[in-house]
Amino acid sequence: MENAFTSPFFELHGRRELFVDGAVTLVEYGEEQIVLLCGGQKVRIRGTTLRVALLSASKAVINGLISGFDFI
């Protein structure tokens, strides 16, 4: 069951930085698309010049020009 303690938390700073907090696994990595597995949900980040600035078991920071992100 998903609740505030088990679901991922996203914090977007403008269009240039996305913080993800929760169980994080890198699934796909490219300059225009990054896919993360966050708490059992796949999240796709779209944009240009994307890069993973930080990745740990529980956190990720994505930098670049972010055009959107969605659950897939």
C-alpha positions as protocol buffer text, in pm:
chain_id: "A"
residue {
  index: 1
  type: MET
  ca { x: 0 y: 0 z: 0 }
}
residue {
  index: 2
  type: GLU
  ca { x: 138 y: 340 z: -98 }
}
residue {
  index: 3
  type: ASN
  ca { x: 134 y: 624 z: 152 }
}
residue {
  index: 4
  type: ALA
  ca { x: 334 y: 938 z: 229 }
}
residue {
  index: 5
  type: PHE
  ca { x: 610 y: 729 z: 386 }
}
residue {
  index: 6
  type: THR
  ca { x: 657 y: 481 z: 99 }
}
residue {
  index: 7
  type: SER
  ca { x: 582 y: 687 z: -212 }
}
residue {
  index: 8
  type: PRO
  ca { x: 859 y: 884 z: -383 }
}
residue {
  index: 9
  type: PHE
  ca { x: 891 y: 1259 z: -327 }
}
residue {
  index: 10
  type: PHE
  ca { x: 977 y: 1494 z: -617 }
}
residue {
  index: 11
  type: GLU
  ca { x: 1101 y: 1851 z: -589 }
}
residue {
  index: 12
  type: LEU
  ca { x: 1144 y: 2052 z: -907 }
}
residue {
  index: 13
  type: HIS
  ca { x: 1361 y: 2364 z: -902 }
}
residue {
  index: 14
  type: GLY
  ca { x: 1264 y: 2564 z: -1209 }
}
residue {
  index: 15
  type: ARG
  ca { x: 1335 y: 2367 z: -1526 }
}
residue {
  index: 16
  type: ARG
  ca { x: 1697 y: 2288 z: -1440 }
}
residue {
  index: 17
  type: GLU
  ca { x: 1697 y: 2051 z: -1142 }
}
residue {
  index: 18
  type: LEU
  ca { x: 1480 y: 1766 z: -1012 }
}
residue {
  index: 19
  type: PHE
  ca { x: 1532 y: 1609 z: -669 }
}
residue {
  index: 20
  type: VAL
  ca { x: 1390 y: 1259 z: -615 }
}
residue {
  index: 21
  type: ASP
  ca { x: 1367 y: 1111 z: -266 }
}
residue {
  index: 22
  type: GLY
  ca { x: 1260 y: 750 z: -213 }
}
residue {
  index: 23
  type: ALA
  ca { x: 1395 y: 412 z: -326 }
}
residue {
  index: 24
  type: VAL
  ca { x: 1566 y: 491 z: -659 }
}
residue {
  index: 25
  type: THR
  ca { x: 1703 y: 262 z: -931 }
}
residue {
  index: 26
  type: LEU
  ca { x: 1835 y: 388 z: -1264 }
}
residue {
  index: 27
  type: VAL
  ca { x: 1659 y: 205 z: -1550 }
}
residue {
  index: 28
  type: GLU
  ca { x: 1751 y: 414 z: -1856 }
}
residue {
  index: 29
  type: TYR
  ca { x: 2000 y: 697 z: -1903 }
}
residue {
  index: 30
  type: GLY
  ca { x: 2034 y: 937 z: -2195 }
}
residue {
  index: 31
  type: GLU
  ca { x: 2069 y: 1309 z: -2262 }
}
residue {
  index: 32
  type: GLU
  ca { x: 1702 y: 1338 z: -2363 }
}
residue {
  index: 33
  type: GLN
  ca { x: 1540 y: 1082 z: -2134 }
}
residue {
  index: 34
  type: ILE
  ca { x: 1613 y: 929 z: -1795 }
}
residue {
  index: 35
  type: VAL
  ca { x: 1393 y: 655 z: -1645 }
}
residue {
  index: 36
  type: LEU
  ca { x: 1401 y: 582 z: -1274 }
}
residue {
  index: 37
  type: LEU
  ca { x: 1230 y: 313 z: -1070 }
}
residue {
  index: 38
  type: CYS
  ca { x: 1103 y: 493 z: -761 }
}
residue {
  index: 39
  type: GLY
  ca { x: 923 y: 293 z: -494 }
}
residue {
  index: 40
  type: GLY
  ca { x: 792 y: 43 z: -750 }
}
residue {
  index: 41
  type: GLN
  ca { x: 685 y: 311 z: -1001 }
}
residue {
  index: 42
  type: LYS
  ca { x: 869 y: 400 z: -1321 }
}
residue {
  index: 43
  type: VAL
  ca { x: 922 y: 771 z: -1376 }
}
residue {
  index: 44
  type: ARG
  ca { x: 1042 y: 918 z: -1707 }
}
residue {
  index: 45
  type: ILE
  ca { x: 1221 y: 1253 z: -1705 }
}
residue {
  index: 46
  type: ARG
  ca { x: 1230 y: 1423 z: -2049 }
}
residue {
  index: 47
  type: GLY
  ca { x: 1443 y: 1714 z: -2164 }
}
residue {
  index: 48
  type: THR
  ca { x: 1777 y: 1807 z: -2318 }
}
residue {
  index: 49
  type: THR
  ca { x: 2131 y: 1782 z: -2184 }
}
residue {
  index: 50
  type: LEU
  ca { x: 2002 y: 1569 z: -1895 }
}
residue {
  index: 51
  type: ARG
  ca { x: 2251 y: 1419 z: -1655 }
}
residue {
  index: 52
  type: VAL
  ca { x: 2242 y: 1239 z: -1323 }
}
residue {
  index: 53
  type: ALA
  ca { x: 2421 y: 1465 z: -1076 }
}
residue {
  index: 54
  type: LEU
  ca { x: 2362 y: 1234 z: -777 }
}
residue {
  index: 55
  type: LEU
  ca { x: 2239 y: 877 z: -747 }
}
residue {
  index: 56
  type: SER
  ca { x: 2215 y: 669 z: -431 }
}
residue {
  index: 57
  type: ALA
  ca { x: 1980 y: 395 z: -315 }
}
residue {
  index: 58
  type: SER
  ca { x: 1737 y: 653 z: -180 }
}
residue {
  index: 59
  type: LYS
  ca { x: 1802 y: 979 z: -369 }
}
residue {
  index: 60
  type: ALA
  ca { x: 1866 y: 1116 z: -715 }
}
residue {
  index: 61
  type: VAL
  ca { x: 1933 y: 1460 z: -858 }
}
residue {
  index: 62
  type: ILE
  ca { x: 1876 y: 1520 z: -1229 }
}
residue {
  index: 63
  type: ASN
  ca { x: 2015 y: 1832 z: -1398 }
}
residue {
  index: 64
  type: GLY
  ca { x: 1957 y: 1972 z: -1747 }
}
residue {
  index: 65
  type: LEU
  ca { x: 1674 y: 2146 z: -1927 }
}
residue {
  index: 66
  type: ILE
  ca { x: 1372 y: 1947 z: -1804 }
}
residue {
  index: 67
  type: SER
  ca { x: 1066 y: 1959 z: -2028 }
}
residue {
  index: 68
  type: GLY
  ca { x: 855 y: 1719 z: -1820 }
}
residue {
  index: 69
  type: PHE
  ca { x: 831 y: 1402 z: -1620 }
}
residue {
  index: 70
  type: ASP
  ca { x: 562 y: 1141 z: -1599 }
}
residue {
  index: 71
  type: PHE
  ca { x: 476 y: 801 z: -1453 }
}
residue {
  index: 72
  type: ILE
  ca { x: 493 y: 517 z: -1706 }
}
